[in-house]
Structures are given as C-alpha cells and as structure tokens.
Amino acid sequence: MKIRPPLLILCLAFALRTLCADVVPNPLFTDNAVLQQQLPLPVWGTAGDSEKVTVEFAGQKVETVATNGNWAVKLQPLSATATPQTMTIRGSNTVTLTNLLIGEVWICSGQSNMERQLGPRSGQKTLVNWEQEAASANYPEIRHFLVKNTIATNPLTTLTGNWAVCSPTTVTNFTAVGYYFGRDLYKNLKVPIGLIHSSWGGTPAEAWTRSEALASNPILAPVLERQAKDLSTYPERLAKYQADEPKLKADYTNACAAALAAAKPTPRPPAPPRDPLKDSHAPSVLYNGMINPLRPYAIRGVIWYQGESNGNRAKEYQTLFPVMIDDWRAQWKEGDFPFLFVQVAPFFKMGPEIREAQFLTLQKATNTAMTVITDHGDANDIHPPEKESVGARLALAARALAYGQDLEYSGPLYKESKVEGNAMTISFTHTGKGLIAKEGPLKGFTIAGADKVFVPADATIKKNSVIVSSPQVASPVAARYGWTNVPDVNLFNAEGLPASPFRTDTE
C-alpha cells in the first residue's frame, strides 16, 4: 500500500511523540507525598522509550533510561524529616514535586469498616465523637492517599489517587480507622505519617489475593472453581433475569406497598446477576486494580479490617487469609513487614468461626497482630460506630511489632488447656500485668463433656489462667469463650485489652 505524504507525516509525528513522551511519575509521587524512612526508596513512572530520566531528591541524583515506556530508580534510605522536600524528575520535560515529607508509610486496606471515612456517610450511623475529632485534626504531617475503587482482570501498574494533607476540612474523607491509627503513631513517634487507603466495602479476601497465589494452594481451588462456574453460567442467568424482570418488578412493587402498610422495612429491589468480569467480589480483581499498582512503594506495613464478607466460609478463610498476607509480602520484596488486622466485631449475623479463622492466622503468618474489639461491636450493625479504640489498638501493635517498643499490644490469647478433675485450666499468652474480669464476675465461658453439650461455666482467674467448671459436667473435655455471634464477655488483661473468643475443641 502506498502511503500518501500527509499520512506519512502523521505516522512520523505519532512515532516521534511516542519516542519523546513526557516523563510522568507514578501518581503515588505527587505533591504532599510521604516517603518511607530508613528503607531504599523506589521511584518509577513512564517516559518515551530510551529516554534518559534523572531523579534528584534530598541530595541524591540518580539516572536511568526508560525501557518499553517505563523507568525506575532507587534512592538510598533517608531519615525522617518534617521539613518539606522537593523532588525533581527530568527527561524531555521536568516534573517538580513539592512538600514531600519522610516518615512512616502504612497501607490501610480491607472492606467497609476500613473504607468508612471519619465524616458522615449516607445510610450509616455517624461515628462516635467525629465532629470534635475533625475540628481538632490539625496534623499537616499526616497525609492520606485515597486509591480509587478499581476492578481489573489483569494486574495494573498505575492508579488514580492523590495525597491530602490532614486538616479539619480534609480529615472527614480519611479512613476513620486509618486516621486514628496514624494520629496515635504520629503523637508517639513524632515523625510524618503516610496512609495509603485502598479498600472497598463488602469485598471478600479472595478479591484482594493474586490469582497465582490462589492457584498454587489446593485448598483454595474452590475459589477459582466458583469463579469459573460464575463465568460459564452468567449468560444463562442474565437471560433468565431479563425474561423474569417484568414479574420481579411487579412483585417488588406489591411487596413495598405491603411493607409500608405494615410499617416494615421495604425489601431490596430486584437486580440482575453480577457480571463476573465487573464484580468486585471476583478473585484477584482488587489486587490487580488497587494493590499491584502500589508496588514497590516503600512501606512500613499494612493494617487490615476485613473478614465479614468471608464469614460464611470461615474454614476456607483459615487458609486464604494467611496465603494473601504471605503473597503480598513476597510481591513487595521487603521481607515480612508487619501485618496488623482487626478481628470481626460482634454482629448478630456473624458466626464465631470467622473470628477463630483470624485468630489462627496469628499462628500461620509471622509478624502479625490481631486487634480484638468484642467490647466495641454493635449487635445490630455490622459497622460499629466506635472507631477510635480500633485505631488506637492497631497503633499499639505497630509500636510493638514495627518499632520495637516494649509494651503489651494484645488482649489475652488462648494458649492451652488442661483437665484437672471436674475442671479445666485454661492458660493464655498476652496476659500483660495480669488477667482481670471487667465490671463483675467472669462471663462468656461454656464447658462440655464427651457429649459436646455446652453449658454455662463458672470461671475464676488464677494468676495467668482461668479455671472453668460446671456442676452439670463431671468430666469436661472442651471449653469455649465468647463462642456466639454476639459474645457477652469480659476477660481482659490489666492493660485494658480484651481476650479473643476461642474454643479448646476443633470442631
């Protein structure tokens, strides 16, 4: 085919523009960013092929050449500073980033209880004390990067978001748990804090887990099998919904009228089946769209608040959650950075098995900590409005695991049990300065014999153990604590941290 001169000129112009494309840093590197102290600092972005790129920052100057449209350099570790720094990135153009700080960077991820911002949110209870907290949130050295909700079937390398400086007007859009966590760290460490907020309400852990990690573990095969089935049956399910839609809408209208007449809540409207390729619940899609693009930004660790969406598959979560943690660490190549997570709060639809799966993760994934909030749940609301204590307890764990401070950061955790006559002695780790029963006698313990019929137990504290018994059980074989959807429990350590629910039996 003969190319006409005007077309040839256009083709040459396009090729030249591609070769001389502007140098663009990854969106994580924008004004107001916080960079991690005391670790090598990767900086990366895009540019024209073979373009020379120079990065200057804090007295360092590093050069590289773009390959296949991408460039990356690594700066040497730097000490924390609250003095604003400027980064200059040069290629065919010059990019200047201002007001950068060096301190501690944490990823805040999970589902709706992490996603919940400090300010009011439609359809949810307002958070405890949010107005007073927002009014006093003058912390310009705390910064928050909000990752846009993004679904991707393949791993992305860029993202949408920006860094916001903490102030009374901006903090209402921060993750509430992350903000309280960062605020407490800032007050204790006295260095800048960066919070990278990447969460999505109502999402399961498999959506945040890399597909290769899921495929490599035989126990997680059902996760991918469910996805394959969803993909294969979606056209049929969609066609059926479309055929039934007129009747479904009519039934919905009638049901709403009946509910209003009876002063009852209206039902949910009919909805088509989720497209598996556009579903935030699908395996790996949130890892691909919202976690992979963060790599390899230097971080200190992760705080995580999720589990509710896996509540009906708790046994599977015992494997899934630690696999996810291990794989994130493997992909970041920063070693076993601290991974701190919140145990699911009491809620009438949430069984104890998911809390057990989270507890067992402590034994399967190193350098992890679990924040227990049995004292801050809401039996009728999956979104407890008290977030300050959650962030504070996560900060305690960070101070211990990430920063080596000698303090008690966890409530009592079940260690082992021993039968002695008609009683069981249960011992714990993380007893701190001693076990206590908060506001009255110990409650929440049950005990059973070989018949596995559990009855309320008498429980007393003896040093760092609890002795449980019941006149109805002559020969006990198992005991449980808080083993219900909404635990009514009061075992704490003297530091004021609640014990995790547990069972001594395995089934």
N, C-alpha and C positions, 0 to 999 in steps of 0.2 A: 504494500500500500504506500502510495506517495504521500508524504506529509507536506501539507501546504505551509509556506513560510510563517503565517500568523500562528498556526497551530504549533509549529516547531518552536517559535518564540515563547509561547505559553508553556510548553513542556520544559524548556530550558529554565524558564523563570521558576517553575514549580520545583525543579530539581535543585536549583540554586538556593531557594528558600528552605528546602529540606536540609541541605548541607549546612546552611548558615542559620539554623533555627536558634531562637533566643535561648539563652541559658535560663532554666526555670528550676528553682529548688523544690523539693517535695513540700507540699503545703504544711507539714509539721514545722518547717523552717520559715516562719513568718515573724513579723514584729511581735514583741511581748513573749516570745517563747522562753521556756525554762529548759536548760540543758543539764544533764546528769553530771554531778561532780564525781571525781575520782575514778572514772571509767573512760576508756577510749571512746571518742565521740564520732560515730559515723555521720557524714553529711552527704546527701545524694540528691539527684534530680535528673532532668533531661536537658539535652542540647543537640545540636547538629552533629552528625557523625564526624569523628576525627577532630572535633573542636577542642581546643585547649581550654581547660577550666581551672581557674585559680580561686582558692578559698583562703581568706585572711580573717583571723579571729584571735583575739587575746594574745597578740604577739606571735602567733604561728602563721605560717604561709605554706600551703600545700597545693600541689598542682597535679593534674591528671588529664587524660584525653578521653573524650566521650566515645563509647563504642555502642553501635546499634542504637544510637539515640539516648543512651544512658551514661551517667557519670557518677562516681562515688569517691569520696576521700575519707580519711580517718584522722581526726585530730588527737593529739596526746591528752591524757587526763588533766583536768583542771580543778582547782579548789573552788569551793563555794564562794560566791560573792553576790551581794545585793546591789552592787554598783552596776548600772546599766551598761551593757556592752554592745558593740556594733560588729556585725559580720558583713564582709564584702565578698561577693561572688562575681567573678569576671569571666567573660567569654567574648562573644561578639557583642554582648551588651553587659551592663553592670547592674547587679541587684544589691541593694543595701538594706540590711535588716537591722532594726534598731530596738533598743530597750530589752535586750536579751539578758537573762539572769542565769546564774549557775547554781544549782542546788540539788534537790531531790525530786525525782520524777516517778510517779506511780500510775499504772493503768487501773481504771475503775470500770469493771465490766459485770455483765450478768443480765438480769431481766428487770421487771418493773420496779422492784424495791431499790435497785441501784439507779434506774432511769429516773425515778421520782425526783423532780427538782425541788429546791427549797421553797419556792413560791407556790401560790395556789394552783391547783390543777383541776380542770373540769371533771366532775364525776367522782372525785376522791375527797376524802376528808383533808382539811388543812392540817399541816404538820404542827406539832406542839411547839409553841414559842417561836414560830418562824418570823413573825414581824419584828420582835425585839432583836432576834439574831441578825436579820437582814439590816436593820437600822445601824447596827454596830460593826458591820463587816467591812471595816476599812483596813484591808490587808493587801496592799498593792504588790506584795512579794509572793502572793498566792495567785497562780494562773490556772485557767481551766480551758482545755481544748475539747470541744464537743464534736465527735465524729458523726457525720450524717448517717442515718439509717440506710444501709445499702445491702442489697441482695446480689450475689454473684455466683454463677455456676462454676467459674474458674477463678483462681487467685488473682486479685488485682494488686497493682503496685503503687497506686495513688489513691487519694481520698479527698473528701470535701470537709472542710472544717476551719476553725480559726481559734487563736488564743485570746481569751478575755481576761482582763485584769480584775481581780476581786475588788468590788466596791458595793455599797448598799444598792445601787441600781442594777449591777450585773449579777450579783450572787443569787438572785431569785431563779436564775436559769441554770445554776450549777446543780449537779447531782448532790442531793442533801447529804447522803451518807458519805460521799467523797469529800464534800466540803468540810463536814465536821471532823473527818479523819485528817484532812490536810491542815485544818485550823489547829488541831491539837499537836500535830507534828511540828508545825511552824512555831508554836509557842514553846515547845520543848527543845527543838533542835536549833532554832533561831537561824535558819537558812531558808532561801526561797523554796517554794513547793510548787511543782507542776503536776496537774491532774489531767490525764488523758482519759476522757469519758467516752467509752464505747460500749453501749448497752442497748437492749431492745426488749420491751415488755412482752411477757407471755411466751418467751422463746426457750426451747429445750437445749440442753448442753450439747447434743449432737450437732446442732446448727453452728456451734462455736468450735467444732473439732474438725481438724483437717481430714479429708477423705482417706488419705493414705494411712493415717493413724487408725481410723475406724476399720479399714480393710485388713490391717495387719493383725487384728486381735479377733480370734474366732468367736469369743463370747459376744462380740458386738456385731456379728453377722446379721442378726435380726434387724438392726437399724437400717442397713443397706437393703435388706430384703423388703422391708416395709416401703422404702423409697421406690424400689423397682416396681413393686405392686401398684403403688400410687400412680406412677408414670404410665403403666400399661393399662390401668382401668380408668384413667382420667377422662378420655373421650366418651366412654360409655356413661360414666357418672354425670358428666356435663349434659349429655344429650337427654338423659332421664330427667334431670332437674329442669331443663328447658321445656320438656314436654309436660311436666307436672306443675310448672310455675304458676299458671292461672289459678289452679285449685289451691296451691300453697298460699298464694296471696289472699285469696278469698277466706281461707281458713284462718289466716293470721288476722285479718280484719275482724272477723267474728270473735276470735279469742281476745283481741284487745278490747272490744266492746264489753265482753263478759267480765274481763278483769276490772275494767273501770267501774262497771256496775256493782261489782263486789268489793270495790276499794282494795284491789290486789295489784301487785306489780304487773305490768304488761309483759308478755313474752318477747323473746328475741324475734326479729323479722326473719323470714326465710332468706337464705343466701346460697349462691352457687357453690359447688365444691371448690376447694382451693386448687389453683394451678400449681402442680408440684415444682415447676420451674420458676415460679414467682412467689414462693411460700417461705416466709421467714422461719418456719419450723423445719424446713428440709435440711438434711445433713450437709454440713460444711459451708452452707451459703453465707453465713455471717462471719465465719473465719475468713472466707475468701474476700468478702467485701469490707470487713470492719476491723480485722486483726492483722491479716497478712500485710496490708498497706502500712502498718505501723512499724514493721520490721525494717531495719535493725536499730530503730531509735533507741538510744541508751536509756535504760530504766533501772530503778532500784528493785521494783517488784510489782505485784498485782494484788488488788483487793477485788473480791468477787461476791456477789449476792445473787444467787440463783438456785434453783432446785425445785421450785413449786411446779414447773411445767414437766418435770420428770417424776412427780410424786406418785403416779400410778405405775411406775416402772422402777421402783427403788432397787430391786435386786440388780437390774441392769446398770443402774447408776453407780453401784459399788465398783464396777469396772470402768464405766465410761468416764466418770469424773477424774480419777487419777490418771487415766490414759490421756485425757485432754491436758491436764496440768503438765505431765511429762513431755508431751509433744510441743506445747508452747515453749517450754524451756529449751528443748532440742532445736527448735527453729530459731530462737533468739541467739543461741550460742553465747549466752552469758553465764552458763552454769545453772545451778539450782537456786535461782533467785527466790526470795520469799513469796509465797502464795497464800494469802490470808482470806478466809471465806467466812460467811455468816451462815449459821445453821438456821434452817427454815423455822419461822416463828409459829407458835400455836395458832391453829385455824381449824374450824370445825370440819372442813373437807380435806384436811391434810393429815395422813396417817403417820404414825411414829417411824415407819420403816425408812422414810426418806431422811429423817434426822439420823437414823442409825447408819445409813449409807455414807452420810457426810462424816460422821464420827469415825467410821472405818477408814476413810480416806487419809486420816492422820497417820495411820499405820502403813499405808501403801505409798504415800508420796512424802518425801523428805522435805524438811524446811517449810512445813505448812503449819497453820494455826487456825483454829475454829472459834469464832465468836458465838457464844450461846446467848439467846435472848428470850428464854422461857418467861422471863419477868416483864417483857415488853411486847407481847403479842396482843392480838385482838381476835377473840374467838369468832367474830362475825365479819371480819375484814382481813383479806389476805395482805393488805397494805397497812401495817401498823403505823400510826401517825407519830410515834416517838422514834426519831432517827438519831438524836444527839448521842445517846448512850451507845448506839450501834457503831457510829464513827469513832467514839472515844475508845471503845474496847478494841476495835481494829487497830487504832493507833498504839494502844498498849502492846499488842502483838508485834507491830512493826518495830517499836522501840526495843523490844527484846530480841527478835529474830534478825532484823536488818541492822540494828545499831548497837547490839551487844550490851544493852543496859540490863542491870541485874534487878529485875522486878518480876512479880507474878503477873502473867498476862492472860491466864486461862482459868476458868472455873474448874472444879473437880471433875476428873475424867475417870471412868471405871477402869480399874486395873485387873483385879481378880477377885474370886470369891472362894470361901472355904466353908464346908458344912461342919458344925460342931454341935452334935446332939440334935435338938429340935430348932436350932437357929442357924443362920448363915452370917458369916462375917464378910463384909464387902470392903475392899480396900481401893484407894484412889491415888492417882497422881494429881499434881497441881493442887495440893491441899493448902499451899501457902503457909500462913501463920496459924492454920487450924481450920477444921470444919465447924460450921455453925448452922443452926436452924433459924431461919429468918422469920420473925414475927410468930412465934409459937412453936409447938412440938413439930417434929419432922412429919411430913406427909408426902404422899405420892408413891410410896413403896407397896409392892404386892409380892406375894410368895406363893409357891405351889409345890405339891408333892409330885409323885410319879404320874398322877392322873392329869397333870398340867392344868388343873383348875386353879386359877389365880384368885386369891382373896386379899383384902387389905391387910397389911402387915404392921405390927408395932415396930418402930425403928428408933434406935438410940445411937448417939455418937459416942465412940470410944476412941480417943486420940485421933488418928487419921483414918479410921474405919467407921463403918455403920453396921450395927448388929440388927438383923431383922428376924422376926418370928411371928407366929400366929398360933393361938390355941387350936385352930382348925387344921393345922398342918404339923403332924408329928414327925415326919421325915422329909424335910424340904429338899428339893432338887434344883429349884430355879427361883430367881428373884428378878423383879423388874422395877424400874423407876421412871415415872413420867411416861409410861407406855400407853399413851392415848393421844387422840388428835389434839386435845386442848389440855395439856398437863397442868395440874394444880400441884405445884411442887415448891419447896422452899429450902433445899440444901444448897449452901453457898460456902465459899471459903471466907476467911476473915477479911480478905481484901474486897469483898462485896461482889464477887463474880459467881454466877450461878452454875450449878453442876449440869452436865449434859444428861438427858434421858438415856437409858440403856437397858439392856436385858442380859442376864448371865447365860441364858439358853440361846441357841442359834436359830431355832425355828418355833 
